[in-house]
Amino acid sequence: MKLVCLVVAVAAAACRGEAPRGKTVAVTDSPGTLAPLHVESASAATRSDSIDSRRRTLLTDAVAKVSPAVVTVQTEVVQNATVDPFDAFFGGAGSGQRVLQGLGTGFIVRSDGVIVTNAHVVNDAKTISVALRDGTPYRARLVGKDETNDIAVLKIDAKSLPVAELGNSDSLLIGEWAIAIGNPYGFYLGNSEPSVTTGVISGTGRNLAAPNEGSATYVDMIQTDAAINHGNSGGPLVDAVGEVIGMNSSIYSPSGGSVGLGFAIPINRVKRVMEDLLLHGVVRQPWLGIKLELPETSSPLGALRFGVNVRAVVPGSPGDRAGIRAGDTLVKAGSRVLHNPFDWEAEKLDLRVGERVQLTVKRGERQFPVSVTVASLPDESAPKVQVLKELELVTVTPAIRAERGIRSSHGALIYQVSSRVSDDLGIAKGDVIVQINQVPIENAQDVQRALNALAGRSVIHMYFERGGQIYSTDFMVR
């Protein structure tokens, strides 16, 4: 599956000139007689007040209602690039940077400039720009993003903007009209007017089991056959009354072009994530401490029939306190029947920290209800230690160790790391620092003390765990 936010390069030609004015020409009225005929210009002939009312439909009204709130999102991503060795030999630099242009769509949800789009549209962006329907550009700042749900919130400094009305994605009808609005290829099509494609709601609750780019989890999605193309990512999927019911996110295609299999994130999920990002800047990921058996079959049909079987329960987690055990099967969550692990992942995306979820558990031949209070991930709620201004660490606890499958009994989990430090040191978010030089790392504070003591003095040898394996990196702090 290919996400629809891609860098594009096409050639465009624009015709310039003034619109023709009304003019008088002569036609033959009768032999030997010329009568004047007044011809209106093309622009006058297509004025809105001359359009036959029978051409207006629910779809045209819906597009007119939402389109003013659709924006183009442009990004710049700076990547380190290796220069050709011959360039370096003849005096060029051995390494450099290149700037990649990204493109996507968003829509305005608050008149003071709050915009939502896909997280993958703005990932790693150094700068983010937004252009309104009339072409007015704004510099945007990233309020926050949730890569798991593939949702980001942007803010521009503007007021009294048109707003897209958000609908209810829990009441969709299979076969009802669906309108995808976006900016495929952005300004390469000649202006900033959004493009419109139409289709129907082909399905709901779709779980995309195929591998996808990035860390997003595409489950419980809306499927539509309205064409979604490059640059449509983050745009609204709209119903026939002009309410946004989803955010266009991905396509399933062997060629990269639309084949009638488009998917959108339900707008109710977008609203929930947006509220968290606006309030906290981050989304608190729901955690129950329940780890599932995953199907080993390569057959999609076998995976769909696998069931939701509990492999392990993290000690002290909400699931553990509720009495769920390894070997249990989750049959139902709220009103959702659970057939496979994808259904469980879809349910988790709709949970909120602090609320209670009612589960039906099967143990042997017996089924019984269980109430579980949703908590946030243990590393999210743990105290953070800031190191070197660009590294945020968390002490590994038994809960974090069990949840993440960490083999080391102690260490400091890398919770956040800047792209610069990640590139220079070869470390990444999720790695666990276990030793610096000859000093074992018991907690996050140990890392802080060790780096402060060694800064500017000698080469630092750092050992870290990734995927159950131990790696090392050497660097200096000046």
GIRA-V770107 format. One record per helix or strand of 3 or more residues. SS is the DSSP state (H for helix, E for strand). FROM is the first residue (numbers start at 0). TO is the last residue. Records with the same first field share a line. If there is no record, write none. Layout:
SS: FROM-TO + FROM-TO
This chain:
E: 22-29 + 32-38 + 69-81 + 94-109 + 113-116 + 126-130 + 136-145 + 150-154 + 176-181 + 194-205 + 220-223 + 235-237 + 243-250 + 261-265 + 289-291 + 308-312 + 328-332 + 355-362 + 365-372 + 384-386 + 390-394 + 411-416 + 431-435 + 459-465 + 468-474
H: 41-44 + 47-49 + 52-54 + 57-68 + 84-88 + 118-121 + 168-170 + 185-188 + 266-279 + 299-303 + 317-320 + 340-348 + 377-380 + 397-403 + 418-424 + 443-453
